[in-house]
Amino acid sequence: MVRKDLLSAHGQQREEPAINAARYSPNRRAAKWYYDRGEEFYQTGRYRRAAGAFAKSIRRAPGSPMAYAGRGLSLARLNRSQRAVRSLERAMALAAEAGRYDAPPWLPQAAYESGRAYERLGQFYMAPRCYTKALDLAVDSGSTATHEILSRRGGVRLRLKQFKSALQDLDRSVALVPDSALAYFNRAHAHEAMGDTVAAASDLRAYLELASSEDPLRTETTAHIASLTQ
């Protein structure tokens, strides 16, 4: 399961963003004030108000990747996927132009949420690029749940029938966190697609051990294991 706030998953103290909205605005105090309000609203789950505050910061600081990232993350929480993607992609582009990616946790999370938004839109072919960017940005961010990003990218690659790449991602995810039922479930299907039914059955058994007793896929999975081992 993906946590509500991926990049605060380990409870680390939030760092002051290295890229600040005020840096880019002629009206620095106003841009900073709206940015701070947006961040406060976001952290307390008031995503609609957060999106509005970040939008006001953007109007005063149109070159700020952090304000775009904040608005995009807020919109993603509101399931406004198309608008979220536009803001998050803009955040990435502005950060690249500035040559600055040293602002955890916002930018790694922005890349991750872009991938999630593309998935919700059914544009699966766009998601792996975003997850790859999230992994690249999160190398030095100890609070990043890398296994979750790998699991998401592996699942999307499985949908896209990129079985070898999917298996590599899911292997890494399971190695990092060996009690993820979903990772085992997806990896089983990657193994099966590549013709390794023994490994597929083994992963499905691991999935059954870890999954909830009320998981609706349990009966189907049990039957599938039987078919794989006949």
PyRosetta script that sets phi, psi and omega in degrees:
from pyrosetta import init, pose_from_sequence

init()
pose = pose_from_sequence("MVRKDLLSAHGQQREEPAINAARYSPNRRAAKWYYDRGEEFYQTGRYRRAAGAFAKSIRRAPGSPMAYAGRGLSLARLNRSQRAVRSLERAMALAAEAGRYDAPPWLPQAAYESGRAYERLGQFYMAPRCYTKALDLAVDSGSTATHEILSRRGGVRLRLKQFKSALQDLDRSVALVPDSALAYFNRAHAHEAMGDTVAAASDLRAYLELASSEDPLRTETTAHIASLTQ")
pose.set_psi(1, 136.4)
pose.set_omega(1, 178.1)
pose.set_phi(2, -81.5)
pose.set_psi(2, 132.0)
pose.set_omega(2, -178.1)
pose.set_phi(3, -70.2)
pose.set_psi(3, 159.7)
pose.set_omega(3, 179.4)
pose.set_phi(4, -58.2)
pose.set_psi(4, -43.1)
pose.set_omega(4, 178.3)
pose.set_phi(5, -126.5)
pose.set_psi(5, 96.0)
pose.set_omega(5, -172.1)
pose.set_phi(6, -51.2)
pose.set_psi(6, -45.6)
pose.set_omega(6, -169.0)
pose.set_phi(7, -91.4)
pose.set_psi(7, 6.0)
pose.set_omega(7, 169.6)
pose.set_phi(8, -114.2)
pose.set_psi(8, 22.3)
pose.set_omega(8, -172.5)
pose.set_phi(9, -63.1)
pose.set_psi(9, -29.6)
pose.set_omega(9, -177.1)
pose.set_phi(10, -98.7)
pose.set_psi(10, 10.4)
pose.set_omega(10, 173.7)
pose.set_phi(11, 70.3)
pose.set_psi(11, 22.9)
pose.set_omega(11, 179.9)
pose.set_phi(12, -73.5)
pose.set_psi(12, 151.9)
pose.set_omega(12, 179.6)
pose.set_phi(13, -65.4)
pose.set_psi(13, 134.2)
pose.set_omega(13, -178.5)
pose.set_phi(14, -67.0)
pose.set_psi(14, 133.6)
pose.set_omega(14, 179.1)
pose.set_phi(15, -91.0)
pose.set_psi(15, 149.7)
pose.set_omega(15, 174.7)
pose.set_phi(16, -68.3)
pose.set_psi(16, 127.7)
pose.set_omega(16, -178.2)
pose.set_phi(17, -57.0)
pose.set_psi(17, 138.4)
pose.set_omega(17, 179.3)
pose.set_phi(18, -74.0)
pose.set_psi(18, -26.5)
pose.set_omega(18, 177.0)
pose.set_phi(19, -106.0)
pose.set_psi(19, 112.8)
pose.set_omega(19, -173.5)
pose.set_phi(20, -107.5)
pose.set_psi(20, 141.3)
pose.set_omega(20, 180.0)
pose.set_phi(21, -55.4)
pose.set_psi(21, -37.3)
pose.set_omega(21, -174.8)
pose.set_phi(22, -64.1)
pose.set_psi(22, -27.3)
pose.set_omega(22, -177.0)
pose.set_phi(23, -60.2)
pose.set_psi(23, -30.6)
pose.set_omega(23, -172.1)
pose.set_phi(24, -101.6)
pose.set_psi(24, -2.2)
pose.set_omega(24, -170.0)
pose.set_phi(25, -107.8)
pose.set_psi(25, 138.0)
pose.set_omega(25, 173.5)
pose.set_phi(26, -68.2)
pose.set_psi(26, -24.6)
pose.set_omega(26, 177.2)
pose.set_phi(27, -105.9)
pose.set_psi(27, 70.5)
pose.set_omega(27, -167.8)
pose.set_phi(28, -60.2)
pose.set_psi(28, -44.5)
pose.set_omega(28, -175.8)
pose.set_phi(29, -65.6)
pose.set_psi(29, -39.9)
pose.set_omega(29, 179.7)
pose.set_phi(30, -67.1)
pose.set_psi(30, -43.7)
pose.set_omega(30, 179.4)
pose.set_phi(31, -62.3)
pose.set_psi(31, -43.6)
pose.set_omega(31, -179.8)
pose.set_phi(32, -65.8)
pose.set_psi(32, -40.0)
pose.set_omega(32, -179.0)
pose.set_phi(33, -62.3)
pose.set_psi(33, -47.4)
pose.set_omega(33, 179.9)
pose.set_phi(34, -66.5)
pose.set_psi(34, -37.4)
pose.set_omega(34, 178.4)
pose.set_phi(35, -62.4)
pose.set_psi(35, -45.8)
pose.set_omega(35, 179.8)
pose.set_phi(36, -63.2)
pose.set_psi(36, -38.9)
pose.set_omega(36, 177.3)
pose.set_phi(37, -64.1)
pose.set_psi(37, -42.1)
pose.set_omega(37, 178.8)
pose.set_phi(38, -60.6)
pose.set_psi(38, -42.7)
pose.set_omega(38, 179.6)
pose.set_phi(39, -64.4)
pose.set_psi(39, -40.9)
pose.set_omega(39, 178.2)
pose.set_phi(40, -63.1)
pose.set_psi(40, -45.3)
pose.set_omega(40, 179.1)
pose.set_phi(41, -63.0)
pose.set_psi(41, -41.2)
pose.set_omega(41, -179.0)
pose.set_phi(42, -62.8)
pose.set_psi(42, -46.8)
pose.set_omega(42, -176.7)
pose.set_phi(43, -64.8)
pose.set_psi(43, -23.6)
pose.set_omega(43, 179.7)
pose.set_phi(44, -101.5)
pose.set_psi(44, 12.0)
pose.set_omega(44, 173.6)
pose.set_phi(45, 80.2)
pose.set_psi(45, 11.6)
pose.set_omega(45, 179.0)
pose.set_phi(46, -95.9)
pose.set_psi(46, 73.3)
pose.set_omega(46, -167.8)
pose.set_phi(47, -70.2)
pose.set_psi(47, -33.5)
pose.set_omega(47, 178.3)
pose.set_phi(48, -63.8)
pose.set_psi(48, -45.7)
pose.set_omega(48, 179.2)
pose.set_phi(49, -68.3)
pose.set_psi(49, -34.5)
pose.set_omega(49, 177.8)
pose.set_phi(50, -62.6)
pose.set_psi(50, -45.9)
pose.set_omega(50, -180.0)
pose.set_phi(51, -59.8)
pose.set_psi(51, -40.2)
pose.set_omega(51, 178.6)
pose.set_phi(52, -65.6)
pose.set_psi(52, -41.4)
pose.set_omega(52, -179.9)
pose.set_phi(53, -67.1)
pose.set_psi(53, -42.2)
pose.set_omega(53, 178.4)
pose.set_phi(54, -65.3)
pose.set_psi(54, -35.8)
pose.set_omega(54, 177.8)
pose.set_phi(55, -62.0)
pose.set_psi(55, -39.9)
pose.set_omega(55, 178.1)
pose.set_phi(56, -67.7)
pose.set_psi(56, -35.4)
pose.set_omega(56, 175.9)
pose.set_phi(57, -65.4)
pose.set_psi(57, -39.5)
pose.set_omega(57, 179.7)
pose.set_phi(58, -62.8)
pose.set_psi(58, -39.8)
pose.set_omega(58, 179.8)
pose.set_phi(59, -61.0)
pose.set_psi(59, -30.1)
pose.set_omega(59, 179.7)
pose.set_phi(60, -95.3)
pose.set_psi(60, -14.9)
pose.set_omega(60, 180.0)
pose.set_phi(61, -140.2)
pose.set_psi(61, 70.3)
pose.set_omega(61, -172.5)
pose.set_phi(62, -67.7)
pose.set_psi(62, -7.8)
pose.set_omega(62, 178.4)
pose.set_phi(63, -105.1)
pose.set_psi(63, 14.1)
pose.set_omega(63, -175.1)
pose.set_phi(64, -91.7)
pose.set_psi(64, 111.7)
pose.set_omega(64, 176.4)
pose.set_phi(65, -64.1)
pose.set_psi(65, -30.7)
pose.set_omega(65, -176.7)
pose.set_phi(66, -68.6)
pose.set_psi(66, -38.8)
pose.set_omega(66, 179.1)
pose.set_phi(67, -67.8)
pose.set_psi(67, -40.1)
pose.set_omega(67, 175.9)
pose.set_phi(68, -64.0)
pose.set_psi(68, -40.5)
pose.set_omega(68, 178.3)
pose.set_phi(69, -62.1)
pose.set_psi(69, -44.0)
pose.set_omega(69, 179.5)
pose.set_phi(70, -61.7)
pose.set_psi(70, -43.8)
pose.set_omega(70, 178.8)
pose.set_phi(71, -65.4)
pose.set_psi(71, -41.8)
pose.set_omega(71, 179.8)
pose.set_phi(72, -62.8)
pose.set_psi(72, -42.4)
pose.set_omega(72, 178.3)
pose.set_phi(73, -63.7)
pose.set_psi(73, -40.5)
pose.set_omega(73, 179.0)
pose.set_phi(74, -64.3)
pose.set_psi(74, -44.6)
pose.set_omega(74, 179.1)
pose.set_phi(75, -64.8)
pose.set_psi(75, -35.0)
pose.set_omega(75, 177.9)
pose.set_phi(76, -63.3)
pose.set_psi(76, -39.4)
pose.set_omega(76, 178.3)
pose.set_phi(77, -66.1)
pose.set_psi(77, -25.8)
pose.set_omega(77, 178.1)
pose.set_phi(78, -89.3)
pose.set_psi(78, 5.0)
pose.set_omega(78, -178.8)
pose.set_phi(79, 61.2)
pose.set_psi(79, 28.2)
pose.set_omega(79, 173.3)
pose.set_phi(80, -94.6)
pose.set_psi(80, 73.0)
pose.set_omega(80, -165.0)
pose.set_phi(81, -63.6)
pose.set_psi(81, -42.3)
pose.set_omega(81, -177.2)
pose.set_phi(82, -63.7)
pose.set_psi(82, -46.2)
pose.set_omega(82, 178.7)
pose.set_phi(83, -68.1)
pose.set_psi(83, -35.6)
pose.set_omega(83, 178.6)
pose.set_phi(84, -62.3)
pose.set_psi(84, -45.0)
pose.set_omega(84, -179.9)
pose.set_phi(85, -59.1)
pose.set_psi(85, -43.8)
pose.set_omega(85, -178.7)
pose.set_phi(86, -60.9)
pose.set_psi(86, -44.5)
pose.set_omega(86, -179.6)
pose.set_phi(87, -68.2)
pose.set_psi(87, -42.3)
pose.set_omega(87, -177.3)
pose.set_phi(88, -68.9)
pose.set_psi(88, -39.1)
pose.set_omega(88, 176.6)
pose.set_phi(89, -65.7)
pose.set_psi(89, -36.9)
pose.set_omega(89, 177.2)
pose.set_phi(90, -64.7)
pose.set_psi(90, -39.1)
pose.set_omega(90, 177.4)
pose.set_phi(91, -59.7)
pose.set_psi(91, -44.6)
pose.set_omega(91, 179.5)
pose.set_phi(92, -63.0)
pose.set_psi(92, -42.9)
pose.set_omega(92, -178.6)
pose.set_phi(93, -64.5)
pose.set_psi(93, -43.5)
pose.set_omega(93, -179.6)
pose.set_phi(94, -66.6)
pose.set_psi(94, -38.0)
pose.set_omega(94, 178.2)
pose.set_phi(95, -64.6)
pose.set_psi(95, -39.7)
pose.set_omega(95, 179.0)
pose.set_phi(96, -65.3)
pose.set_psi(96, -41.2)
pose.set_omega(96, 179.2)
pose.set_phi(97, -61.9)
pose.set_psi(97, -38.3)
pose.set_omega(97, -178.9)
pose.set_phi(98, -80.5)
pose.set_psi(98, -12.3)
pose.set_omega(98, -177.5)
pose.set_phi(99, 68.2)
pose.set_psi(99, 27.9)
pose.set_omega(99, -175.1)
pose.set_phi(100, -127.0)
pose.set_psi(100, 113.7)
pose.set_omega(100, 175.7)
pose.set_phi(101, -122.4)
pose.set_psi(101, 16.2)
pose.set_omega(101, -171.8)
pose.set_phi(102, -97.4)
pose.set_psi(102, 53.8)
pose.set_omega(102, -176.5)
pose.set_phi(103, -132.9)
pose.set_psi(103, 61.9)
pose.set_omega(103, 177.3)
pose.set_phi(104, -68.8)
pose.set_psi(104, 150.8)
pose.set_omega(104, 0.9)
pose.set_phi(105, -97.1)
pose.set_psi(105, 1.6)
pose.set_omega(105, -169.9)
pose.set_phi(106, -62.6)
pose.set_psi(106, -48.2)
pose.set_omega(106, -173.6)
pose.set_phi(107, -70.4)
pose.set_psi(107, -43.4)
pose.set_omega(107, 174.0)
pose.set_phi(108, -59.6)
pose.set_psi(108, -40.5)
pose.set_omega(108, 179.9)
pose.set_phi(109, -68.7)
pose.set_psi(109, -34.5)
pose.set_omega(109, 177.3)
pose.set_phi(110, -61.4)
pose.set_psi(110, -43.4)
pose.set_omega(110, 178.4)
pose.set_phi(111, -64.1)
pose.set_psi(111, -42.5)
pose.set_omega(111, 179.0)
pose.set_phi(112, -61.6)
pose.set_psi(112, -47.7)
pose.set_omega(112, -178.0)
pose.set_phi(113, -67.4)
pose.set_psi(113, -27.5)
pose.set_omega(113, 173.8)
pose.set_phi(114, -61.6)
pose.set_psi(114, -44.4)
pose.set_omega(114, 178.0)
pose.set_phi(115, -61.3)
pose.set_psi(115, -43.3)
pose.set_omega(115, 178.8)
pose.set_phi(116, -62.5)
pose.set_psi(116, -41.0)
pose.set_omega(116, -179.5)
pose.set_phi(117, -65.3)
pose.set_psi(117, -41.5)
pose.set_omega(117, 177.6)
pose.set_phi(118, -62.5)
pose.set_psi(118, -38.0)
pose.set_omega(118, 176.7)
pose.set_phi(119, -60.9)
pose.set_psi(119, -45.6)
pose.set_omega(119, -179.4)
pose.set_phi(120, -62.8)
pose.set_psi(120, -30.0)
pose.set_omega(120, 178.5)
pose.set_phi(121, -81.6)
pose.set_psi(121, -5.1)
pose.set_omega(121, -178.0)
pose.set_phi(122, 78.9)
pose.set_psi(122, 10.3)
pose.set_omega(122, 179.9)
pose.set_phi(123, -95.5)
pose.set_psi(123, 67.3)
pose.set_omega(123, -170.8)
pose.set_phi(124, -64.5)
pose.set_psi(124, -30.8)
pose.set_omega(124, -178.2)
pose.set_phi(125, -65.1)
pose.set_psi(125, -19.7)
pose.set_omega(125, 179.6)
pose.set_phi(126, -87.1)
pose.set_psi(126, -22.7)
pose.set_omega(126, -171.5)
pose.set_phi(127, -67.5)
pose.set_psi(127, -42.3)
pose.set_omega(127, -177.0)
pose.set_phi(128, -56.8)
pose.set_psi(128, -38.3)
pose.set_omega(128, 178.7)
pose.set_phi(129, -58.9)
pose.set_psi(129, -40.8)
pose.set_omega(129, -179.7)
pose.set_phi(130, -67.8)
pose.set_psi(130, -42.8)
pose.set_omega(130, 179.2)
pose.set_phi(131, -66.2)
pose.set_psi(131, -35.3)
pose.set_omega(131, 176.6)
pose.set_phi(132, -63.9)
pose.set_psi(132, -42.4)
pose.set_omega(132, 177.3)
pose.set_phi(133, -62.7)
pose.set_psi(133, -40.5)
pose.set_omega(133, 178.1)
pose.set_phi(134, -60.5)
pose.set_psi(134, -41.5)
pose.set_omega(134, 178.4)
pose.set_phi(135, -65.9)
pose.set_psi(135, -42.3)
pose.set_omega(135, -179.9)
pose.set_phi(136, -62.8)
pose.set_psi(136, -42.1)
pose.set_omega(136, -177.6)
pose.set_phi(137, -73.5)
pose.set_psi(137, -25.1)
pose.set_omega(137, -172.6)
pose.set_phi(138, -91.8)
pose.set_psi(138, 5.7)
pose.set_omega(138, -176.2)
pose.set_phi(139, -54.2)
pose.set_psi(139, -41.3)
pose.set_omega(139, -176.9)
pose.set_phi(140, -102.5)
pose.set_psi(140, 13.2)
pose.set_omega(140, -178.5)
pose.set_phi(141, -106.3)
pose.set_psi(141, 101.2)
pose.set_omega(141, -176.4)
pose.set_phi(142, -64.4)
pose.set_psi(142, -17.7)
pose.set_omega(142, -177.8)
pose.set_phi(143, -85.7)
pose.set_psi(143, -6.0)
pose.set_omega(143, -176.7)
pose.set_phi(144, -77.0)
pose.set_psi(144, 130.3)
pose.set_omega(144, 176.5)
pose.set_phi(145, -82.9)
pose.set_psi(145, 81.5)
pose.set_omega(145, -175.0)
pose.set_phi(146, -58.0)
pose.set_psi(146, -38.3)
pose.set_omega(146, -178.0)
pose.set_phi(147, -61.6)
pose.set_psi(147, -32.4)
pose.set_omega(147, 179.2)
pose.set_phi(148, -70.2)
pose.set_psi(148, -39.7)
pose.set_omega(148, 177.7)
pose.set_phi(149, -64.0)
pose.set_psi(149, -44.0)
pose.set_omega(149, 178.8)
pose.set_phi(150, -62.7)
pose.set_psi(150, -40.8)
pose.set_omega(150, 179.6)
pose.set_phi(151, -63.9)
pose.set_psi(151, -42.4)
pose.set_omega(151, 178.7)
pose.set_phi(152, -64.2)
pose.set_psi(152, -45.4)
pose.set_omega(152, -178.6)
pose.set_phi(153, -65.5)
pose.set_psi(153, -39.2)
pose.set_omega(153, 177.5)
pose.set_phi(154, -62.7)
pose.set_psi(154, -41.1)
pose.set_omega(154, 178.9)
pose.set_phi(155, -63.8)
pose.set_psi(155, -40.1)
pose.set_omega(155, 179.2)
pose.set_phi(156, -68.6)
pose.set_psi(156, -42.4)
pose.set_omega(156, 178.9)
pose.set_phi(157, -63.2)
pose.set_psi(157, -32.4)
pose.set_omega(157, 175.3)
pose.set_phi(158, -63.7)
pose.set_psi(158, -43.2)
pose.set_omega(158, 176.8)
pose.set_phi(159, -60.2)
pose.set_psi(159, -36.4)
pose.set_omega(159, -177.6)
pose.set_phi(160, -84.0)
pose.set_psi(160, 4.0)
pose.set_omega(160, -179.7)
pose.set_phi(161, 63.9)
pose.set_psi(161, 28.4)
pose.set_omega(161, 173.8)
pose.set_phi(162, -95.1)
pose.set_psi(162, 71.3)
pose.set_omega(162, -164.9)
pose.set_phi(163, -66.3)
pose.set_psi(163, -41.5)
pose.set_omega(163, -179.2)
pose.set_phi(164, -63.0)
pose.set_psi(164, -46.5)
pose.set_omega(164, 178.6)
pose.set_phi(165, -65.4)
pose.set_psi(165, -39.0)
pose.set_omega(165, 177.9)
pose.set_phi(166, -60.8)
pose.set_psi(166, -44.2)
pose.set_omega(166, -179.2)
pose.set_phi(167, -62.9)
pose.set_psi(167, -40.2)
pose.set_omega(167, 178.6)
pose.set_phi(168, -62.0)
pose.set_psi(168, -44.3)
pose.set_omega(168, 178.7)
pose.set_phi(169, -63.3)
pose.set_psi(169, -45.0)
pose.set_omega(169, -176.2)
pose.set_phi(170, -71.3)
pose.set_psi(170, -32.6)
pose.set_omega(170, 173.2)
pose.set_phi(171, -59.8)
pose.set_psi(171, -45.5)
pose.set_omega(171, -179.9)
pose.set_phi(172, -65.9)
pose.set_psi(172, -40.0)
pose.set_omega(172, 179.8)
pose.set_phi(173, -63.1)
pose.set_psi(173, -46.5)
pose.set_omega(173, -179.9)
pose.set_phi(174, -64.9)
pose.set_psi(174, -37.3)
pose.set_omega(174, 178.8)
pose.set_phi(175, -62.4)
pose.set_psi(175, -35.7)
pose.set_omega(175, -179.4)
pose.set_phi(176, -76.6)
pose.set_psi(176, -42.6)
pose.set_omega(176, -178.3)
pose.set_phi(177, -135.2)
pose.set_psi(177, 95.4)
pose.set_omega(177, -173.2)
pose.set_phi(178, -80.2)
pose.set_psi(178, 13.2)
pose.set_omega(178, 179.0)
pose.set_phi(179, -121.8)
pose.set_psi(179, 29.2)
pose.set_omega(179, 178.4)
pose.set_phi(180, -94.7)
pose.set_psi(180, 107.8)
pose.set_omega(180, -178.8)
pose.set_phi(181, -60.2)
pose.set_psi(181, -43.0)
pose.set_omega(181, -177.1)
pose.set_phi(182, -62.9)
pose.set_psi(182, -39.7)
pose.set_omega(182, 180.0)
pose.set_phi(183, -62.6)
pose.set_psi(183, -42.0)
pose.set_omega(183, 178.0)
pose.set_phi(184, -65.0)
pose.set_psi(184, -41.0)
pose.set_omega(184, -179.4)
pose.set_phi(185, -61.2)
pose.set_psi(185, -48.4)
pose.set_omega(185, -179.9)
pose.set_phi(186, -66.5)
pose.set_psi(186, -40.1)
pose.set_omega(186, -179.1)
pose.set_phi(187, -64.9)
pose.set_psi(187, -34.6)
pose.set_omega(187, 177.1)
pose.set_phi(188, -57.9)
pose.set_psi(188, -42.7)
pose.set_omega(188, -178.8)
pose.set_phi(189, -71.9)
pose.set_psi(189, -31.2)
pose.set_omega(189, 174.5)
pose.set_phi(190, -66.7)
pose.set_psi(190, -43.3)
pose.set_omega(190, 177.1)
pose.set_phi(191, -60.0)
pose.set_psi(191, -44.5)
pose.set_omega(191, -178.3)
pose.set_phi(192, -63.2)
pose.set_psi(192, -42.1)
pose.set_omega(192, -179.8)
pose.set_phi(193, -62.6)
pose.set_psi(193, -27.8)
pose.set_omega(193, 179.6)
pose.set_phi(194, -93.9)
pose.set_psi(194, 6.6)
pose.set_omega(194, 172.8)
pose.set_phi(195, 90.7)
pose.set_psi(195, 5.2)
pose.set_omega(195, -179.0)
pose.set_phi(196, -98.4)
pose.set_psi(196, 84.0)
pose.set_omega(196, -176.2)
pose.set_phi(197, -72.5)
pose.set_psi(197, -27.1)
pose.set_omega(197, 178.1)
pose.set_phi(198, -65.2)
pose.set_psi(198, -48.3)
pose.set_omega(198, 178.2)
pose.set_phi(199, -65.1)
pose.set_psi(199, -36.6)
pose.set_omega(199, 179.3)
pose.set_phi(200, -62.9)
pose.set_psi(200, -46.3)
pose.set_omega(200, 179.1)
pose.set_phi(201, -63.4)
pose.set_psi(201, -39.1)
pose.set_omega(201, 178.8)
pose.set_phi(202, -62.2)
pose.set_psi(202, -42.8)
pose.set_omega(202, 179.7)
pose.set_phi(203, -68.4)
pose.set_psi(203, -35.8)
pose.set_omega(203, 178.2)
pose.set_phi(204, -67.3)
pose.set_psi(204, -35.1)
pose.set_omega(204, 175.1)
pose.set_phi(205, -65.0)
pose.set_psi(205, -40.9)
pose.set_omega(205, 177.3)
pose.set_phi(206, -62.9)
pose.set_psi(206, -39.4)
pose.set_omega(206, 177.6)
pose.set_phi(207, -59.5)
pose.set_psi(207, -45.1)
pose.set_omega(207, -179.4)
pose.set_phi(208, -63.6)
pose.set_psi(208, -34.7)
pose.set_omega(208, 178.8)
pose.set_phi(209, -67.5)
pose.set_psi(209, -32.4)
pose.set_omega(209, -174.6)
pose.set_phi(210, -95.7)
pose.set_psi(210, -25.0)
pose.set_omega(210, -174.8)
pose.set_phi(211, -73.6)
pose.set_psi(211, 157.5)
pose.set_omega(211, 176.9)
pose.set_phi(212, -62.5)
pose.set_psi(212, 148.4)
pose.set_omega(212, 178.3)
pose.set_phi(213, -64.3)
pose.set_psi(213, -18.9)
pose.set_omega(213, 179.6)
pose.set_phi(214, -98.1)
pose.set_psi(214, 7.2)
pose.set_omega(214, -179.5)
pose.set_phi(215, -60.7)
pose.set_psi(215, 124.1)
pose.set_omega(215, -176.6)
pose.set_phi(216, -66.9)
pose.set_psi(216, -13.4)
pose.set_omega(216, -178.0)
pose.set_phi(217, -91.3)
pose.set_psi(217, -0.6)
pose.set_omega(217, -175.0)
pose.set_phi(218, -62.0)
pose.set_psi(218, -48.3)
pose.set_omega(218, -177.8)
pose.set_phi(219, -62.5)
pose.set_psi(219, -45.7)
pose.set_omega(219, 178.9)
pose.set_phi(220, -61.5)
pose.set_psi(220, -40.9)
pose.set_omega(220, -178.6)
pose.set_phi(221, -66.4)
pose.set_psi(221, -41.0)
pose.set_omega(221, 178.6)
pose.set_phi(222, -59.9)
pose.set_psi(222, -43.9)
pose.set_omega(222, 179.3)
pose.set_phi(223, -65.3)
pose.set_psi(223, -36.5)
pose.set_omega(223, -178.4)
pose.set_phi(224, -69.3)
pose.set_psi(224, -38.0)
pose.set_omega(224, 176.3)
pose.set_phi(225, -58.7)
pose.set_psi(225, -43.3)
pose.set_omega(225, 180.0)
pose.set_phi(226, -60.3)
pose.set_psi(226, -41.2)
pose.set_omega(226, -179.5)
pose.set_phi(227, -68.7)
pose.set_psi(227, -32.2)
pose.set_omega(227, -179.8)
pose.set_phi(228, -73.1)
pose.set_psi(228, -27.9)
pose.set_omega(228, -174.3)
pose.set_phi(229, -100.8)
pose.set_psi(229, 4.5)
pose.set_omega(229, 178.9)
pose.set_phi(230, -69.9)
pose.dump_pdb("model.pdb")
